[in-house]
Amino acid sequence: MSIDAFRQAYTALHQQLDQFQAIAVQDDPMWMRTSFARIQQDFQQIVQQFESIDLPHPIPACQTEISKQLRLLGMDVMYLQAAKLSTTADNRRTQLLDRVEMLKGFCDTILSAIPADAPD
């Protein structure tokens, strides 16, 4: 796999996180679960597809953090959907949106760590 394909994969992941963020704000539980499952699946495919590429620092550390934060995001989704009180739901949604911003930041870090003139 090429570095260009790697860059495209993380750009697409960032876009999926943007879409998930919009869904979370709209409070559509079914679509939120579906979107989250897709993000998680796509991230695992990225890791598997590009595991043979020698990745520059800090990409491996960011991938580890993305994996961890995605697991926690899954818990955030479940807790938000289980919230009975509107104040609890608001707090859970804020926490979930903060985590999405963190994940987008890791994607940005990965994208900026790939040299523009990286050979394929």
Secondary structure, 3 states (H helix, E strand, C coil): CCHHHHHHHHHHHHHHHHHHHHHHHHCCHHHHHHHHHHHHHHHHHHHHHCCCCCCCCCHHHHHHHHHHHHHHHHHHHHHHHHCCCHHHHHHHHHHHHHHHHHHHHHHHHHHHHCCCCCCC
